[in-house]
């Protein structure tokens, strides 16, 4: 009996992947997608029936880019807080990730009074409304990350360079770039509209769920990689988010995406937010 309850709680949770090939052959992973889609549709009907044009773009494309997001004075103030972030009591993480090195500093609400312009970013109504519309639920962010990403070598295999999807339901990441992102800087690559519900997407998810490689790292659970055959079958088209500094990029990482190819020595800086919640809830 306990095992049945445990399975039920696993199915209706935000866990990335059910690690049972037999159950996935029976269609359990696809069943989760269908139920999550139903909850998303109900929330959309009840709470998000009237959308702005920008919210419609995010819903349709899975990505929205807003250039010159803040006035120049606000942009410069945020850059200054980023530059001097070592003066504040954040949490430092250094992440060697494939051929890139991430220097990440995390700030929570306790630090916001010392970072007034960053706080304005985290609590920005347009950002919250856009992500809320994309998720079909009211959202808030409990932390912000200051990220600097450097391309440090070209020999290490980078799993994030393969086109993939993070998870089976709608979820969003927010990037506010403090430096220009050029083609050589490894911009976000994604397939526009690939987050949307379709029979082809369901078939892709089904095949990947039962053929899941048991040796795959736990951190990659649910991050299904796209082969050339998959790319052709799904009729995906690649888009690069090449943007100037002071650009806001919100992306639905249920869509197929990857880290772009970059040149050694290239760097990019950004404020980063992410939101992920249980898809099987109405609020």
TIKOLDREN-921575 format. One record per residue (C-alpha): residue in three letters; x, y, z; residue number from 1. Coordinates in steps of 0.02 Angstrom, whole numbers, m for minus. Each point is the difference from the previous one (the first is absolute). Layout:
{type=ALA | u=X | v=Y | w=Z | seq=NUM}
...
***
This chain:
{type=UNK | u=0 | v=0 | w=0 | seq=1}
{type=UNK | u=141 | v=120 | w=45 | seq=2}
{type=UNK | u=81 | v=m30 | w=m169 | seq=3}
{type=UNK | u=m163 | v=46 | w=m87 | seq=4}
{type=UNK | u=m15 | v=163 | w=96 | seq=5}
{type=UNK | u=183 | v=38 | w=m35 | seq=6}
{type=UNK | u=m25 | v=m28 | w=m187 | seq=7}
{type=UNK | u=m154 | v=112 | w=3 | seq=8}
{type=UNK | u=94 | v=141 | w=87 | seq=9}
{type=UNK | u=141 | v=m19 | w=m126 | seq=10}
{type=UNK | u=m116 | v=8 | w=m151 | seq=11}
{type=UNK | u=m87 | v=158 | w=60 | seq=12}
{type=UNK | u=158 | v=93 | w=49 | seq=13}
{type=UNK | u=119 | v=115 | w=m92 | seq=14}
{type=UNK | u=135 | v=m134 | w=m5 | seq=15}
{type=UNK | u=83 | v=8 | w=m171 | seq=16}
{type=UNK | u=m11 | v=m183 | w=m45 | seq=17}
{type=UNK | u=m73 | v=m165 | w=58 | seq=18}
{type=UNK | u=148 | v=m118 | w=5 | seq=19}
{type=UNK | u=m93 | v=m159 | w=m50 | seq=20}
{type=UNK | u=13 | v=m57 | w=m181 | seq=21}
{type=UNK | u=m143 | v=m125 | w=13 | seq=22}
{type=UNK | u=m124 | v=128 | w=66 | seq=23}
{type=UNK | u=53 | v=122 | w=m135 | seq=24}
{type=UNK | u=m25 | v=m133 | w=m134 | seq=25}
{type=UNK | u=m178 | v=m9 | w=67 | seq=26}
{type=UNK | u=m13 | v=188 | w=m29 | seq=27}
{type=UNK | u=20 | v=69 | w=176 | seq=28}
{type=UNK | u=112 | v=144 | w=m55 | seq=29}
{type=UNK | u=m121 | v=49 | w=m138 | seq=30}
{type=UNK | u=m145 | v=m13 | w=124 | seq=31}
{type=UNK | u=88 | v=127 | w=112 | seq=32}
{type=UNK | u=21 | v=119 | w=m147 | seq=33}
{type=UNK | u=m184 | v=m12 | w=m45 | seq=34}
{type=UNK | u=m57 | v=33 | w=179 | seq=35}
{type=UNK | u=122 | v=146 | w=19 | seq=36}
{type=UNK | u=m65 | v=73 | w=m163 | seq=37}
{type=UNK | u=m180 | v=m14 | w=64 | seq=38}
{type=UNK | u=45 | v=95 | w=159 | seq=39}
{type=UNK | u=89 | v=133 | w=m103 | seq=40}
{type=UNK | u=m153 | v=19 | w=m113 | seq=41}
{type=UNK | u=m118 | v=14 | w=150 | seq=42}
{type=UNK | u=109 | v=132 | w=84 | seq=43}
{type=UNK | u=11 | v=96 | w=m164 | seq=44}
{type=UNK | u=m189 | v=m1 | w=m21 | seq=45}
{type=UNK | u=m37 | v=49 | w=179 | seq=46}
{type=UNK | u=135 | v=128 | w=35 | seq=47}
{type=UNK | u=89 | v=51 | w=m161 | seq=48}
{type=UNK | u=m132 | v=16 | w=m135 | seq=49}
{type=UNK | u=51 | v=179 | w=m43 | seq=50}
{type=UNK | u=182 | v=18 | w=m51 | seq=51}
{type=UNK | u=103 | v=149 | w=m58 | seq=52}
{type=UNK | u=88 | v=m9 | w=m167 | seq=53}
{type=UNK | u=168 | v=m35 | w=84 | seq=54}
{type=UNK | u=m77 | v=m139 | w=104 | seq=55}
{type=UNK | u=m74 | v=m76 | w=m159 | seq=56}
{type=UNK | u=172 | v=4 | w=m82 | seq=57}
{type=UNK | u=77 | v=m95 | w=147 | seq=58}
{type=UNK | u=m141 | v=m127 | w=m1 | seq=59}
{type=UNK | u=13 | v=m25 | w=m189 | seq=60}
{type=UNK | u=188 | v=1 | w=m27 | seq=61}
{type=UNK | u=65 | v=m60 | w=168 | seq=62}
{type=UNK | u=116 | v=149 | w=5 | seq=63}
{type=UNK | u=m11 | v=188 | w=7 | seq=64}
{type=UNK | u=141 | v=126 | w=m19 | seq=65}
{type=UNK | u=m22 | v=178 | w=60 | seq=66}
{type=UNK | u=144 | v=115 | w=m42 | seq=67}
{type=UNK | u=39 | v=159 | w=99 | seq=68}
{type=UNK | u=m101 | v=m73 | w=142 | seq=69}
{type=UNK | u=50 | v=130 | w=130 | seq=70}
{type=UNK | u=41 | v=185 | w=m23 | seq=71}
{type=UNK | u=187 | v=31 | w=m18 | seq=72}
{type=UNK | u=17 | v=67 | w=177 | seq=73}
{type=UNK | u=m81 | v=m155 | w=76 | seq=74}
{type=UNK | u=104 | v=m114 | w=m111 | seq=75}
{type=UNK | u=160 | v=84 | w=57 | seq=76}
{type=UNK | u=m53 | v=m14 | w=183 | seq=77}
{type=UNK | u=m33 | v=m186 | w=m17 | seq=78}
{type=UNK | u=168 | v=m23 | w=m87 | seq=79}
{type=UNK | u=83 | v=91 | w=145 | seq=80}
{type=UNK | u=m83 | v=m116 | w=127 | seq=81}
{type=UNK | u=57 | v=m149 | w=m103 | seq=82}
{type=UNK | u=178 | v=68 | w=m9 | seq=83}
{type=UNK | u=7 | v=26 | w=189 | seq=84}
{type=UNK | u=m95 | v=m157 | w=50 | seq=85}
{type=UNK | u=148 | v=m63 | w=102 | seq=86}
{type=UNK | u=m42 | v=136 | w=126 | seq=87}
{type=UNK | u=m163 | v=m88 | w=42 | seq=88}
{type=UNK | u=m38 | v=m158 | w=94 | seq=89}
{type=UNK | u=m44 | v=m117 | w=m141 | seq=90}
{type=UNK | u=39 | v=m183 | w=m32 | seq=91}
{type=UNK | u=140 | v=m35 | w=m124 | seq=92}
{type=UNK | u=3 | v=m151 | w=m114 | seq=93}
{type=UNK | u=130 | v=m42 | w=m131 | seq=94}
{type=UNK | u=m66 | v=m125 | w=m126 | seq=95}
{type=UNK | u=112 | v=m82 | w=m132 | seq=96}
{type=UNK | u=m133 | v=m49 | w=m126 | seq=97}
{type=UNK | u=62 | v=m82 | w=m159 | seq=98}
{type=UNK | u=111 | v=123 | w=m92 | seq=99}
{type=UNK | u=m64 | v=146 | w=104 | seq=100}
{type=UNK | u=31 | v=68 | w=175 | seq=101}
{type=UNK | u=m143 | v=79 | w=96 | seq=102}
{type=UNK | u=37 | v=124 | w=139 | seq=103}
{type=UNK | u=m168 | v=13 | w=89 | seq=104}
{type=UNK | u=m49 | v=105 | w=151 | seq=105}
{type=UNK | u=m171 | v=m30 | w=77 | seq=106}
{type=UNK | u=m100 | v=131 | w=94 | seq=107}
{type=UNK | u=m161 | v=m25 | w=97 | seq=108}
{type=UNK | u=m126 | v=120 | w=73 | seq=109}
{type=UNK | u=112 | v=39 | w=150 | seq=110}
{type=UNK | u=125 | v=84 | w=m116 | seq=111}
{type=UNK | u=m128 | v=99 | w=m102 | seq=112}
{type=UNK | u=4 | v=156 | w=111 | seq=113}
{type=UNK | u=186 | v=17 | w=m41 | seq=114}
{type=UNK | u=m36 | v=m25 | w=m186 | seq=115}
{type=UNK | u=m145 | v=118 | w=m36 | seq=116}
{type=UNK | u=16 | v=m3 | w=m190 | seq=117}
{type=UNK | u=18 | v=m188 | w=m6 | seq=118}
{type=UNK | u=m153 | v=m11 | w=113 | seq=119}
{type=UNK | u=m96 | v=105 | w=m128 | seq=120}
{type=UNK | u=49 | v=m129 | w=m131 | seq=121}
{type=UNK | u=m57 | v=m148 | w=105 | seq=122}
{type=UNK | u=m166 | v=84 | w=41 | seq=123}
{type=UNK | u=m27 | v=77 | w=m171 | seq=124}
{type=UNK | u=m185 | v=m12 | w=m43 | seq=125}
{type=UNK | u=25 | v=m30 | w=m186 | seq=126}
{type=UNK | u=117 | v=m146 | w=32 | seq=127}
{type=UNK | u=m116 | v=m76 | w=129 | seq=128}
{type=UNK | u=m152 | v=22 | w=m112 | seq=129}
{type=UNK | u=88 | v=m77 | w=m150 | seq=130}
{type=UNK | u=60 | v=m153 | w=94 | seq=131}
{type=UNK | u=m169 | v=m17 | w=86 | seq=132}
{type=UNK | u=m86 | v=m1 | w=m170 | seq=133}
{type=UNK | u=124 | v=m129 | w=m66 | seq=134}
{type=UNK | u=m27 | v=m112 | w=152 | seq=135}
{type=UNK | u=m187 | v=40 | w=14 | seq=136}
{type=UNK | u=25 | v=31 | w=186 | seq=137}
{type=UNK | u=55 | v=146 | w=109 | seq=138}
{type=UNK | u=187 | v=m11 | w=30 | seq=139}
{type=UNK | u=132 | v=80 | w=108 | seq=140}
{type=UNK | u=188 | v=m25 | w=9 | seq=141}
{type=UNK | u=88 | v=m40 | w=162 | seq=142}
{type=UNK | u=178 | v=29 | w=m62 | seq=143}
{type=UNK | u=102 | v=83 | w=m137 | seq=144}
{type=UNK | u=166 | v=m58 | w=m70 | seq=145}
{type=UNK | u=141 | v=110 | w=m64 | seq=146}
{type=UNK | u=80 | v=m103 | w=m138 | seq=147}
{type=UNK | u=161 | v=21 | w=m96 | seq=148}
{type=UNK | u=31 | v=m136 | w=m128 | seq=149}
{type=UNK | u=169 | v=m24 | w=m82 | seq=150}
{type=UNK | u=50 | v=m118 | w=m140 | seq=151}
{type=UNK | u=161 | v=m77 | w=66 | seq=152}
{type=UNK | u=43 | v=m144 | w=m116 | seq=153}
{type=UNK | u=m56 | v=m92 | w=m156 | seq=154}
{type=UNK | u=48 | v=m178 | w=46 | seq=155}
{type=UNK | u=m125 | v=m44 | w=136 | seq=156}
{type=UNK | u=m164 | v=m75 | w=m59 | seq=157}
{type=UNK | u=m144 | v=114 | w=49 | seq=158}
{type=UNK | u=m166 | v=m91 | w=20 | seq=159}
{type=UNK | u=m92 | v=167 | w=m3 | seq=160}
{type=UNK | u=56 | v=27 | w=m180 | seq=161}
{type=UNK | u=m121 | v=m138 | w=m55 | seq=162}
{type=UNK | u=m177 | v=52 | w=m37 | seq=163}
{type=UNK | u=m109 | v=m56 | w=145 | seq=164}
{type=UNK | u=m153 | v=36 | w=105 | seq=165}
{type=UNK | u=14 | v=31 | w=187 | seq=166}
{type=UNK | u=m165 | v=m73 | w=55 | seq=167}
{type=UNK | u=m170 | v=m60 | w=m63 | seq=168}
{type=UNK | u=m107 | v=151 | w=50 | seq=169}
{type=UNK | u=5 | v=189 | w=m22 | seq=170}
{type=UNK | u=134 | v=84 | w=104 | seq=171}
{type=UNK | u=98 | v=159 | w=m26 | seq=172}
{type=UNK | u=171 | v=77 | w=22 | seq=173}
{type=UNK | u=36 | v=186 | w=m4 | seq=174}
{type=UNK | u=163 | v=78 | w=m59 | seq=175}
{type=UNK | u=39 | v=186 | w=12 | seq=176}
{type=UNK | u=162 | v=28 | w=m95 | seq=177}
{type=UNK | u=125 | v=129 | w=63 | seq=178}
{type=UNK | u=116 | v=m27 | w=m148 | seq=179}
{type=UNK | u=m27 | v=m24 | w=m186 | seq=180}
{type=UNK | u=m29 | v=m180 | w=m51 | seq=181}
{type=UNK | u=77 | v=m29 | w=m170 | seq=182}
{type=UNK | u=10 | v=m159 | w=m102 | seq=183}
{type=UNK | u=175 | v=m36 | w=69 | seq=184}
{type=UNK | u=m64 | v=12 | w=180 | seq=185}
{type=UNK | u=m104 | v=m159 | w=m5 | seq=186}
{type=UNK | u=m176 | v=73 | w=m9 | seq=187}
{type=UNK | u=m153 | v=m101 | w=45 | seq=188}
{type=UNK | u=m57 | v=m107 | w=m147 | seq=189}
{type=UNK | u=m180 | v=m61 | w=m4 | seq=190}
{type=UNK | u=m136 | v=m67 | w=m114 | seq=191}
{type=UNK | u=m139 | v=128 | w=m5 | seq=192}
{type=UNK | u=m169 | v=m72 | w=50 | seq=193}
{type=UNK | u=67 | v=m172 | w=46 | seq=194}
{type=UNK | u=m73 | v=13 | w=175 | seq=195}
{type=UNK | u=m177 | v=m14 | w=m66 | seq=196}
{type=UNK | u=m108 | v=m155 | w=20 | seq=197}
{type=UNK | u=1 | v=m112 | w=m154 | seq=198}
{type=UNK | u=m14 | v=m184 | w=m49 | seq=199}
{type=UNK | u=179 | v=3 | w=m66 | seq=200}
{type=UNK | u=64 | v=70 | w=165 | seq=201}
{type=UNK | u=m96 | v=m135 | w=95 | seq=202}
{type=UNK | u=78 | v=m135 | w=m110 | seq=203}
{type=UNK | u=174 | v=72 | w=29 | seq=204}
{type=UNK | u=m28 | v=2 | w=189 | seq=205}
{type=UNK | u=m67 | v=m178 | w=m3 | seq=206}
{type=UNK | u=149 | v=m70 | w=m95 | seq=207}
{type=UNK | u=126 | v=90 | w=110 | seq=208}
{type=UNK | u=m87 | v=m52 | w=162 | seq=209}
{type=UNK | u=14 | v=m187 | w=m26 | seq=210}
{type=UNK | u=172 | v=4 | w=m80 | seq=211}
{type=UNK | u=73 | v=106 | w=140 | seq=212}
{type=UNK | u=183 | v=m38 | w=33 | seq=213}
{type=UNK | u=19 | v=m63 | w=179 | seq=214}
{type=UNK | u=179 | v=65 | w=3 | seq=215}
{type=UNK | u=m56 | v=178 | w=m28 | seq=216}
{type=UNK | u=41 | v=119 | w=142 | seq=217}
{type=UNK | u=m142 | v=39 | w=121 | seq=218}
{type=UNK | u=22 | v=185 | w=m42 | seq=219}
{type=UNK | u=m47 | v=m39 | w=m179 | seq=220}
{type=UNK | u=m158 | v=m99 | w=39 | seq=221}
{type=UNK | u=m137 | v=61 | w=m115 | seq=222}
{type=UNK | u=119 | v=98 | w=m110 | seq=223}
{type=UNK | u=m36 | v=m98 | w=m157 | seq=224}
{type=UNK | u=130 | v=25 | w=m137 | seq=225}
{type=UNK | u=m54 | v=26 | w=m180 | seq=226}
{type=UNK | u=84 | v=m101 | w=m137 | seq=227}
{type=UNK | u=11 | v=55 | w=m182 | seq=228}
{type=UNK | u=m141 | v=m121 | w=m38 | seq=229}
{type=UNK | u=m107 | v=77 | w=138 | seq=230}
{type=UNK | u=40 | v=175 | w=m64 | seq=231}
{type=UNK | u=m63 | v=m46 | w=m174 | seq=232}
{type=UNK | u=m153 | v=m94 | w=65 | seq=233}
{type=UNK | u=m53 | v=146 | w=111 | seq=234}
{type=UNK | u=36 | v=126 | w=m139 | seq=235}
{type=UNK | u=97 | v=113 | w=116 | seq=236}
{type=UNK | u=81 | v=163 | w=m52 | seq=237}
{type=UNK | u=144 | v=73 | w=99 | seq=238}
{type=UNK | u=m3 | v=179 | w=67 | seq=239}
{type=UNK | u=144 | v=91 | w=84 | seq=240}
{type=UNK | u=m34 | v=129 | w=137 | seq=241}
{type=UNK | u=133 | v=124 | w=m53 | seq=242}
{type=UNK | u=m41 | v=157 | w=98 | seq=243}
{type=UNK | u=78 | v=164 | w=59 | seq=244}
{type=UNK | u=30 | v=43 | w=182 | seq=245}
{type=UNK | u=m155 | v=56 | w=97 | seq=246}
{type=UNK | u=m105 | v=m135 | w=m83 | seq=247}
{type=UNK | u=m125 | v=m110 | w=91 | seq=248}
{type=UNK | u=m21 | v=m178 | w=m63 | seq=249}
{type=UNK | u=m134 | v=m115 | w=71 | seq=250}
{type=UNK | u=1 | v=m178 | w=m65 | seq=251}
{type=UNK | u=m113 | v=m150 | w=29 | seq=252}
{type=UNK | u=125 | v=m142 | w=25 | seq=253}
{type=UNK | u=m131 | v=m131 | w=m39 | seq=254}
{type=UNK | u=51 | v=53 | w=m176 | seq=255}
{type=UNK | u=151 | v=m80 | w=m84 | seq=256}
{type=UNK | u=153 | v=107 | w=31 | seq=257}
{type=UNK | u=187 | v=m6 | w=25 | seq=258}
{type=UNK | u=150 | v=104 | w=48 | seq=259}
{type=UNK | u=77 | v=80 | w=m153 | seq=260}
{type=UNK | u=175 | v=m28 | w=m66 | seq=261}
{type=UNK | u=124 | v=128 | w=65 | seq=262}
{type=UNK | u=179 | v=57 | w=m26 | seq=263}
{type=UNK | u=135 | v=m25 | w=131 | seq=264}
{type=UNK | u=13 | v=153 | w=110 | seq=265}
{type=UNK | u=m177 | v=60 | w=m33 | seq=266}
{type=UNK | u=m104 | v=56 | w=149 | seq=267}
{type=UNK | u=m177 | v=54 | w=36 | seq=268}
{type=UNK | u=m80 | v=70 | w=157 | seq=269}
{type=UNK | u=m182 | v=m10 | w=53 | seq=270}
{type=UNK | u=m124 | v=4 | w=142 | seq=271}
{type=UNK | u=m93 | v=m164 | w=3 | seq=272}
{type=UNK | u=m169 | v=m55 | w=71 | seq=273}
{type=UNK | u=m87 | v=m166 | w=m10 | seq=274}
{type=UNK | u=m167 | v=m68 | w=53 | seq=275}
{type=UNK | u=m58 | v=m180 | w=8 | seq=276}
{type=UNK | u=m155 | v=m65 | w=87 | seq=277}
{type=UNK | u=m107 | v=m156 | w=7 | seq=278}
{type=UNK | u=m101 | v=m6 | w=m164 | seq=279}
{type=UNK | u=m143 | v=m99 | w=78 | seq=280}
{type=UNK | u=m74 | v=145 | w=99 | seq=281}
{type=UNK | u=m128 | v=133 | w=m41 | seq=282}
{type=UNK | u=94 | v=137 | w=95 | seq=283}
***
